[in-house]
Amino acid sequence: MSEVYARPEPTLIPIPRPPCPACQNRMMLIHVAAGCDGPGLRIFECSKCGNVHKVSTDDPTRAAE
């Protein structure tokens, strides 16, 4: 029996979590802010040392523009 490959919903694709610049622990995503005309913003926090890291993201749906 063949299996059908179904692509997951975009909301179910995991977001890469960066290492903490201070202690190298994996950071947790704590906030996502969508940009109106510019890139969005993802805010990560380290559960070990409390460091906060902000990452600007491009909207993949606007890549063709």
C-alpha angles and dihedrals in degrees: 000000000000121000122226114227111222119190112231121245111270090244090059096054108104118246113231110249114216124222116255110262090219105045105006092238115143109264127227124232107241104167141016120196119188118220119226100213100352138050122305125244130234119193119203127189129197112232091202104051103008095240114159121215125188120204124191113217133196119230106247091207090063096049093102094058 
